[in-house]
């Protein structure tokens, strides 16, 4: 039986190995095509952080190359207990994909507004009378998930997904995006052609609070442009905080648009994103790896926030269909530390 110090060393070694694998995966995103593929994959697993989606992608690809899984890409991933709750079990010999999961602790305060007043509760400690209690993240731990192809048991119903013809826009997407833009205090206007807006497809005027979009594009290009401009509003409005560098802000907006399109089954091959090295090296005092990780997670969060507000038909987010269960079972096994899935964020768990 291992001692506590030995168990801690094993824990730290697993986290170090996981971090090394993540850095290697990030460093492989050396050109625009790879970045786009990573975003498309992240759109299919958008309940995970950008980092964890990269880890799942890399480990599944390795398993496919070894011949231990039949598909090039995973479809549904979940933790061991989650699969059990769905009537399936992990096939003997199948190795799980190691990802980050959060370590949380309880904190209490009688003056929640005063950040310095919060104190961490010990395991069995009860709060004092009148104190507010919240869960907060205090660290990370390794956890494991398995793809559905690594399990067997009760059949999993197929998640219906939209299939778009080239040039076609998903039903209701234009109206949904326009409504979100209008909620932000911007008007949406159509202009005859690119000549009316400095040869661009779309333009957001933060002073006049107007989003202009060309009227002479096909519907797919129209919703792509509207998604791009909504991303600018969500991420780069002067009222919302500091602006990103110009090159990175365009990458962020186009990346959000790509994720929204991918989540609707749209063809994203004509989304134009510069090579990673062209913008990741432009941020002062940050390594390219840090910029890629931060940008990917920032893009995912914004895209998920937009997708959650739309009533359109979308592809799944990577979790297996719940077979009538109201909440995922054992989902804490797959929640990530540096960017908790959006369901955990709603519960007030902070990120590292």
N, C-alpha and C positions, 0 to 999 in steps of 0.2 A: 504494500500500500504506500502511495507516495505521500510525502510530508507536505505541509502547507508551503514551505519555501520552494520545494521541488515543483509543486503544482503551479505556483506563481511563475517560476522560471519557464515551465512548459507553456503557460498562458502568454507570457511576454514573447516567447519564441514564435508562437503562432501568429501573434499580432505583427511582429517584425516581418515574418515571411509574407503575411497578407499585404503589408504595406509595400514590400519590394515587388510583389506581383502587380499591385495596382500601379506603381510608378512605371513598371515595364509596359503595362497596357496603355498608359497615358502617353508614353514616349513613342508608341507606335502610331499615334495620330499625327503623322507628319505631313499630310497633305489634305486638301479640301475634300477629296473623295472619301478618305477614311473618316474624316470628321462627320461628313454627311451620313455615312453608314452607321457611325456610332449614335448619331441623333435619331436615325430611323429605328435602331434597336432600342434606344432609350424610350422612344415613344410607345413601343410595345410592352415595355416594362416600367412604365412611368410611375408606379407606386413605389419603386425603389429609387435610391439616390443615383445620381449619375455615376459616382464611383462604384457602387454595388452593381449597377447594370454592366459596367465595363468588366468587372470581375466575373460575373455570370457568363457574359459573352466569351471571355477568354478561356475560362475553364470548360465551358461546353464545347468550344471549338477544339480544344485539346482532346476532350473525350471522344469527339467525333473522329478526329484523326487517328486515335487509337482503335477505333471501331467498337467502342463500348456503348455508344448511343447511335441510333440510326439516322437522326436528322441533323442537318447542318446548323440549324438554329433551334433553340428551345422554344416551347410554346407556353406552357404553364410551369411555374416553379413555386414550391412551397416547402415548409419545414416538415420534419418527420411526423410530428403529432398532427399537423394539419392534414397530411395525406391520410393518416389513420382515421381521422374524423370523417373523411370523405369516402371511407371504405376501401382505401388502397394501402399498400405497404411497399416499402422500398425493396427492390429485388436484391437478394444476397449478392454481395460483391460490388455493388454500385457505390461509387464514392460520391459524397455530396460536394457541392460547390461552396467553398468557404467564403463568407462575406462578413462585413462588419455588422454588429448589432449593439444597441445602446445598453449601457449600465445606468440605471436611474436610482435616485434616492429621494426621500421625502424631506421637504423643507417647510418650516412653519414661521409665521410672522404675525404679530398683532397690528403691524402697520405696513401692509403690503406695498404701499407706494414708496416707502423708504427701502431701497434695495439693500442697504447695509443692515437692515433689521432681520433679514432672513437667516435662520439657523437650521443646520442639518439635524434631523432627528435620527437617533440610533434605531436599530432594527425593530425593537419592541416598544420604543418610547411613544407615549401619547402626547398630542399637543396640549398646551395649556388652554384654559377657558378663554374663548374669544379669539383664538389664533386661527388664521387661514393656513391650510395645508396644500402644497402643490408638489407634483412630481417634477424633478429636474434631472437632466442628464449629467452624469459625473464622469463618464468614461466610455470605453468601448470594449467589446469582447468579440471573439470569433464565434460565428454561428454557421450553420450549414443548411442549404436548401438543395432539393433534388428536382430535376425536370420530370414531367409526367412520363416520359419514355423510360425513366429509370424506376418506375413503379408499376405495379399490376394490381388488379382488383376490380372494383365496380367501375363501369364505364363513365367517362366524363363527357357531359353534353358539350357539343360544339358551341362556342360563343359566336353568334351571328355577327359578321363584319361587313361593312360596306365595301363594294367593289366599284371603283370609279372608271369610267371611260375617259380617255384622254380628252382634255378640254372641258369635261363636265365638272360642275361644282356640286358638292354634297347638298342635299335638300336642307334648306333652312340655315345653312352656314353663313351666307351673306347677311341675312337678317339678324342672326345671333351676334355676329361680330359688330355689325353696325349698332346694335342696341348697347353693347358693352362700351363702344366708343362714345356714344351719346351719354351714357351714364357718367363717363369721365368728364363731361362738359364740353365735348367737341361736336361740331356739326360734320356730317359727311356729305360731300358734294361730288357730282360727276362732272368731269371736264371732257371736251371733245376728243383730245389727243394729247400726246406727250409734249407737243409744242407749248401747251398752255401751262405746264408745270416744269419748265426747265429740262425737258427731254427725259423726265422720270416717269415711272409707272404710277407712282403715288407720292404724295408730299404732305407732311404734317406741319402746319403753321402753329407753333406754340403761342405766339402772340395773339393771333386772331382766333385761335382755338378752332381751326378748321382742318379737316382731312380731305384732301382732293385725290380722286382716283380716276384714271383714264376710263372713258366709256367705250373705247374701241378695242377692248381686249376680250378674249373668250372668258366664260364664267370661271373656269379654274384659275386663270391668271388674276382675275378680279378678286377672288377670295384670298389668294395668296398675298396679293398686294395689301388688302385690307388687314390681314393677319400681321403683316410686317409693320404696318403703321400703328396698329393697336399695341404691338410689342414696344414700339418707340414710346407710346404714351405711358405704358405701364412701367417702363424701365428708364426712360430718359427725359421725362418731363422735368423742367426746372423746379416745379412745385413739389416733385417727389423726392428730391435730394440731389446729390452730386451726379453729374453726368459721367458716363464712361468716356474713355478716349474715343475719338471719332471712328477710327478703324474698328475697334472692338465693339462699339455701339451698333455699327452696321452688321457685324457678324452676329451679335446677339439678336437683333431684330429678324434677320433672315433665318437664323437657327430656330427661333420660336415659331416662325411661319412654317418652316420645314416640319417641325414636330407636330404642329396642328394639322398640317396636310397629311402627314404619315398616319396620324391617329384616325383620320377619316378615310384611309385607303387610297389617297390620291397619289398620282405619279409625281415624285419629287425630284426626278432626274434633271430638271432644268432649274432647280434652285441654285443660285450662284453664291458660293461661299469661298472666299480666298483661301489659299493654302494656310494651314495653321501657323507655319513659321513666319508668315508675313505679318500676322497681328499678335501672336503670342509673345514675340520678342520685343514688342513696342511698349510694353508696360514697365515703367521704371521700378526698380527695387523688387521685382518679382521674377522668379524663374519661369521658363516656358511651361514647365509642368504645373506650377502653381496657378498660372493664368488659365491653362486649359481646364484644370479641375474646377476652379472657381466659376469660369464662364459656363461650363457644361451644367453645373448645378444651378446656377442662376437662371439659365435658359429653361431647365427642366421645371423649376418652381413656377416660373411665370407661365409657361405653357400649360402646366397642370391646373393652375388657378383659372386660366381662361377656359380650358376644356371642361372643367367642373361646372362652369356657369352656362355651358351650351347644352341644349336639349337635342342635339343632333345624334344620329347613329354613329358610333365610334367603335374601333377595335378594342379588345380587352386590354387591361393594364398589366397582364402577366400573371395575375392570380387565378387559380382554377375556379371555375363556376362553383358556387356554394351549395348547390343542390338543396335550396330552400333555407339554408342557414342564414340568419339575419346578420351575422358578423363573421369574419374569418376566424378560424380557430387556430390558436398558437401563432398568431401573426407576429408576436414579439420576437419569434425566432428569426424573422427576416427583415425586421426594421433596422434601419441603418443609422450610424451615429452622427456622421458629419452632415447628413441631410436626411432627417427622418422622413418616412413616407408621409404624404399629406394628411392621412387620417390621424397619425400620431400628433402632427403639428396642431390639429384642432383641439387636442386634449391639453395643450399648453406645455408640451415637452420642448425644451429649448434644444438647439443644436450646438455642437462644439464650435 
